[in-house]
Amino acid sequence: MNWGKGEAVLWIKKRLARTLRPRPALTVYTGDDITDEAAFAALEGHGVTVRVGAHRGRADYAVKNVKAVHALLRWLARGLSRFPPTRRIAPLTAFGTFPRLRL
């Protein structure tokens, strides 16, 4: 297969949507290099994309470093935890170039 990160992220998103029904899944993709641009483009309007580093590129948002990614994910987790379990968005599945998360 000749896939890049754009095709891969859409494939994963599609399979998770089937698995997690009826709960919606929030796609959050972080990346720190040029190869992540294809995923940012593929998720345009269908997820939240975050570039790690100075150049934002096609991502929706940019953060300074990996530490800022961790803070962003903690913020999202706290916000999502306010919903009752039956209404809560499916758990975050993290893909990207950062170390193991401690939420």
Disulfide bonds with the S-S distance in Angstrom:
none
